[in-house]
């Protein structure tokens, strides 16, 4: 039986239904980083299926509002309904509700972009982002995942891990590339030691050229790391003596959020 025939069977098994859902998710993932949209042929290549299957997936996702189609180009884009899902996810995250007032004040005081991230696997995902009032740097966007050795917030979260967890991360990761060059496992260990010593992480142009960020861990009453916050702006704002003032302000904001955690 062909793939198309199997997928067209109304009596399909639970396994085949799950496979269709997986392909739908892969379709959304393929469109996520693409601003100009994709054609059915391009989607088929991206998710590893034939064009007719891809077209049926795209059509179904368009009907539900998860995708939209540009009639002039025939390309598909992520749909506006996904904004509703994103808003619902955000509203259900208590850490964002707790931290948002403090992060707004931090943005106004630092005059730079502010972010909140949580650990996810061997990395960190940005949950919440407030653009800077003067320069909005787009080094890390909401929903984006970064490995732990890249970015101020991910590195701050890594510093909160146990030494054994850090060694496990180092053992399972083979890619140490940053825009400032490749790092080694020893570089990462030294960086963690420095973060633990001073209480904050500094990332200089590791994600985007000309952009730096500074992050700190937010802990609950037991001392466990809950999330990390960071500020990001043009690199020259992270030179002395402004660097120390920025670090003190970020640490104070992290402490304030910690005090509001149950």
C-alpha positions, 0 to 999 in steps of 0.5 A: 500500500502506498503512503497516500493510500494508507493516509487516506484510509478512514480506518487508519490505526492509532500509529498512522494517526500519530504519524500524521500529527508528527508530519503536521508538527514537522510542517509547522517546524519547517515554516517557523524560521522562514519569513517568506513562506514555502511552497508545497514542493519545498515543504515536502522536501523539508519534511521528507514526504511526497508533494501530494501528502504535503499539499494535503497537510498544508490544506488541512492546516490552512483550514484550521487557521494554523497556516495561511496561503499567499494566493499570489505566490502559492506559498504557505505561512504560519497562521494568525491562530498560532498567536492565540496559542502563544498568548494562552501558553504565556498566560498559563506560565506563572513565572512570567506573571510574577516576573513581568513587573520587575522586568518592565522596571529593569527595561526602563532602568537599563534602557535595553532589551530584557529576557526571561528564559528557563532550562529545557534539556541541555539548553534554555528557551526564551519565554518572555522578551521586552524590546529595548525602548531605544535599540531593540536587539534581536539576538534571541527571540521568544520561543527560541532555544539555545544550547547552554554555552551560548548566551548570557541566560543559558550560561547563567542557568548552566552555572546553577547545575551540579558539577556532575550535570555539567560534565554530562552536558560536556560529554554529550555535546560536540558543537562548541561553536559561537560567533566568537569562535569555537570553545572547548570543554575547558573553556566552558568549565572556566566560564562556569567557575567565573559565573559562580564567582561573580554571580552573573554571566556575560556574553559578548557577541556570541550570538549576534555581532555587536551585541552583548548580554548579561544574565543572572539566575532567579532562585526559589526559597530553597535555592533551586534555579527557577529561571534566568533573566538577562539584558541585551544591547549594543556591545559598547554598553558592556564596558567598564564602569557601566558593566558593573552597574548593569550587573548590580541592577540585573542581580537586584532584579533577579533577587526581587523576582525570587522574593515573589516566588512561593 
